[in-house]
């Protein structure tokens, strides 16, 4: 995506539109990332699905991986499924019962979707698996709406194709003894996190709490390696990085202070038994989140050690703070080098990425924009048109090229 000449002005507008306390935290986050990178440190992003896809954040992370700013990614099985289908696509939505489809197999409201794809891609998929072209024709003739949404998912035939190709990716992963995500990168578009990971030899891994999602893709990811190996690989990624950025994601306590983490987590007993562990102490943990309670808990901990005191006394943190307490707030708030950035990821990420890149003297070829802006709408159209679905032929080519390793 060509970056417009007035991008810097737009980024400054997003920055000034942030709340004052959010700007302060964004500034501190930029300084911390730049300082650590200049010292040779590494940055890991832990991202959820939904908003990260729609705001172009996963595409921006792929760009930051390609430019050497982001060094490792943990994400969800849903994101993997969407990237396999091209990240974002256009679908026609209509009442599926009008085509004689069984209402009991359709989602609420009987909605069915047809992927709006090029003839080239339709022919390619038809060569891979049986496709009902008549169903596609009739579906496209139905009254309904055409929208941009996370790619694949419930739309025919791309959603079905993604599920089926995931079985082939799983077979390759099993044969090579690798996580699904790594072999999926062999055929993924280089502008996805999967493809950027393969191109730059960077780890991309789904966390255990985020295995459920993405339908059959999530099952294939879960079946590729054991839970214990997945947790060990996650700990190794965290251990190798100096900055962890969490973006619109839940249940991160089970990621950043999981079974092999010893500072805020539960890794003491694995350490006793000789397993390698990781430690968050000294790492910068930056969380981008809309929940204002994150900042409140962080402030409470810094004013009088409220959260740590509750833990020390064995008291429930929710009652002591008077705040609805999400699990990840505990380890996050107690980590001395954590930074809560309370704001919309669609606005925060382009500011963070643009300013970090500028400080490091790196020129970006892609920048995300809030999806509600004209630039964000153009960005979403660009993703639909440019980022391609998983290429099965590339998977086979890279399997042959890899040979025995």
N, C-alpha and C positions, 0 to 999 in steps of 0.2 A: 504494500500500500504506500503510495507516494505521500510523503509528509508535506502538508501544505506550508507555504511560506509564513503564514500567520499562526503556526502551531504554538510558538512560544507565547504569543499573546493570549491564546485560548487557555494554555496551561496556567498562566498567571491568573486568568479569570477564575479557573476552577480553584486555585490556591486561595485567592482572596474571598471566594464564596464559602470557604470552610469556616466553622466556628473558631473563635480565637484560640481556645484551648486545644482544638484539634490541630490547628496550624502549628502551635508550639510543639506538639508531639510529632507531627510530620517533620518539622525541622530537626528535632532531636534524632528521629529515625534516619533521616538522610545523612546527618553527621556521623552516626554510628556505623551505618553501612559503608560509607566512603572511607572512614578511618580503618575499619577492619579489612576492606578490600585492598587498601594501600599497604597494609601490613602483610599481605599475602593470604588473608583469610578467605573463607568460603561462605556463601549464602545459600540457605535452603528455604524453599517455599513450601508451606503446608496448606493446600487449598481444597475447598469443597467444590460442589458442582453448582447448579442453578445460576445464581448471579454472576459467578466467575466466568461462565460460558457466555451469558447474555451481554455482559458489559465488555466483552473482548479481553478480559483479564488473562485467561489461559493463553490466548494468542499473543498477548504482550509478554507473558512469562516465557513463552517459546522464543520470542525475539531476544529477551534478556539472557536466556541460555545460550543462544547463538552468538551473542556479543560478549560473553564471558562475565556477565554480572551475576547471574544465578547459576549455581553449581550442582544443585540437587533438587528434586521435586517429590513430594508426597501428595497424592491426590485421591480421588474417589473412583470406584468402579464405574459410576455413572459418567464421569468426565472421560474415562477411557472409552466407553461405549460411544459417546458423542464424537470424540476425536476420530474414532474408526469410521464414522459416518460423514466426516467432513466438518465437524464442530458446529456450524449452524447451517440449516437448509430451509428452503421454502416448501410448505405443504398446503394442499387444498383440504380443508376440513368440511365435513358434511355429515348428514345422518346416514350411517352405514346400513341401517335396516332397509333403506330405499333400494339397496343393491341386493337385498335378500340375505345379508349377513346375519348370523345368529346373535341376537341381542345379549344373550348370556355370555358371549365371548368379548363383547365390546365394553369399553369403559362407560362411566356414568353419562347418561344422555344419549348413548348409542353413537357417539362420535367415531368416525373413521377418517383416516388421513391418507392422501396419496402424495408421495414425494414428487416435487416438481424438478425433474432432472433432464439433462441433455439427452439427445438420442444416442450419443456415443456411450454415455454411462448406462443407459437402458440396455443397449446391445451388449455391453460388457457383462452386465449382471445376468442377462438372459443366457449368455454362454457359460456361466458358472452354475446356474440352477434354474429349475422350471419357474417361469414367471407367467402370470395370467395377464397378458397384454389387454385382453378385452375388459377385465376388471379395471385396469388403469384407465382405459379409454372412457368407460362408463362413469367411473368416479370423477374424472376431470370434466365430465359434462354435467355433473350434479351442481345445483345451486349451493353455494357455500362461501367461505372466505379463504383467502390465501394469506398466510402469515409466515413470518420468520420465527423459527423456534430451534431449540437444541436438536442437533441433527440425529437422524435415525429414529430412535425412540419408538413411537407408536405408528410411524408412517410406513405404508407399503409402497415399494418393496424394500426400501433402504433399511428399515428396522429389522425385517426378517433376514435380509442379507447379512447384516452385522452380526446377528445372533449365530447364523450358520457359519460364517467365516471365522468366528471366534473359536469354533471347535477345531478348525484347521490350525489356528494359531496355538491353541492349547496342545494339540498333538506335537507341534514343533517344539514347544516349550518343554514338554515331557521328554522328548527325544534328546534334547540338548541339556536337560537338567537346569533350566533357567526359569525365572519368573515370566509369566504371560506377558507382562508389560515390556520386557526387554525384546522378546521375539516379535511382539506387535510393532515395535519401533522399526523393524526391518522393512515393513511395507507401508508405514505411515507417512503422511505428508510432512515434509521438513519444517512446515510452519505450525505444526502441532507440538505439544510438549513431548509426546511420544517420539515423533520424528526428529526433533531437536536433540533429544536425549541420545538417540542412535547416532546422529550426525556428529555430535561432540563427545560421545562416549561418557555421558552423564547419567546418573541413576534416576529413574522415574519409578516410583513404587506406590502401590495402593496400601493404605494402612488397614489394619485389622478392623477398626470400627467402621471403615467405609467400604468394606467388602460387599455389603448388602446394597444392591442398586445396579442399574444397568442390565437388569434381566439376566439372560443367559451369559452375557459377558462377565457379569459379576461372579457367576458360578464358575466360569472357566478360569478367571483370575484366582479365585479361592482354591480351585483344584490343582493349580499349577505347582505350587510349593506348599509345604506345611505351614501352619500358623506359627510354630516355633521358629522356623527359618525366616518367615516374613518379619517377625518381631526382632530377630537378630539382625537382619539386613537393615531394618529401620533404625535400630540403635547404632549401627555402624555409620549410616548416613548422618545421623544427628551428631555422632562423635566427631565426624570429619569436618563439620561446619561450625562457624563462629557466630553466625547470625541466623535466626529462625524467624521467618515471616509467616504468620497465620492469616489467612484471607477467607472471611465468610465461611467458617467451618465450625461444626459442633464436635463435642466429645474429644477435644484435643488433649485432655489430661491423659487419655489412654494412648496418646501418641508421644507427646513430648516428655511425659514422665511415666513411661510404660514399664514393662516387667524387667528391663535391663538398665534402668536409670536410677542412680543412687542418691541424688541430691534432694529432689522433691518427690520421687516416685518410690517404687517397691523393689528396687534392684539389690537390696542388701543381702538377701538369701542366695540369689544366683551368684553374687560376688563371693560369698562364703564357700559355695560349691565349685568355684573355679571358672565360672563362665565370664567371658569378657563383658564389661558393662560400660555405660556412658554416663556422663555427669553434666548437668546443665549449669553448674556453677561457672560463672565467668562468661557465659554465652549471652548474647543479646536476643531477647525474645520479644518480637514486635507483633502485636495483634491488631488487625483492622476489622472492626466489628461495629454494628449499629447499636448494640445494647449499651445504654449509658450506665447500667449497673457494673459493667466491667471497670469503668473509671472510678465509680464510687468505692468498689471493693479495693481497688488499687490504692486510692487515697486513704481509706481506713487503715490499711496495712502500714502505710508510710507514716500516718499520724500517731498511731499508738499500738502497732503490731497486732491489730484485732484478729486477723485470720490466724496468724501463728499462735496467738494466745489461746484461741479456741482449740486448736490442735493439741497444744501442750497440756490443756486441761481436759481433753477428751470431750469437749462440748460441741453441740451441733452448730455449724457455722451460720446456717440460715437464721436461727433464732437470735444468735448473738449480734449479727449485723443488721437484722431486720430487712434483708434484701433477698429476693428470689435468687438462690445461689446455684449457678450452673457448675458442673463438676470442674471444668477447665479453669475456673476462676481461682481455685485454691493454689495450685502450683504456679500459675501465672502471676498472681498477686504477690506471692512470697518470694519470687525470684528477684533479686536486687536489681538486675539489669533489664527488667521487662518494661515495655512501653505500650500503654493502651492508646490506640488511635481510633477514636469513636467517630465514625463517619461512613459515608457511602463509598464502597470500594470502586464504583465507577468514576468517582471524582478523586479519590485518594491515590489510586494506582498510577494514573498518568502523571500526576504531580510527582509522586515518589520516583517513578522510573525516569522521567525526563530530567529531573534535577540531579539524581544520582549519576546518570550517564554524562550530564554536562560537567559535573565535578570531576569525573574520571576521564574526561576527554574522549568519550565514546559517542559516535553518531548512530542514532537509531534509525532503522528503515521502516519501523512500524510503531505507532503509538495508539493506545486505546483512547476512547472518549466516552463520556456518559451516554448511555443508549438513548436518552430522551432528547439529546441535542441533535441539530442537523448533522454535525460531524460524526456523532455516534450512529445515526441512522445510515450515513454513507459507509461508515466502518462495517456495520453489520451486513450491508449489501456486498461489500468487498469480500468479507469472509465467506459468504454464500457462494460467490462467483469464483473465488480464487483457491481457497483451501479445499483440497480434494479428499474424497473418501479413501479408505485403505486400499492399497494396490496389491492384489493377490500375486500378480506376476513378480513384483519386486520382492515379496516375501520369498518366493521360490528361488529367485536369482540370488538373493543374499544367503539363503540356506546352502545353495551350491557353492557359493564363494567362500563361505565359512569353513566348510568341510569338517574335519575333526580338530577340535581345539579343547 
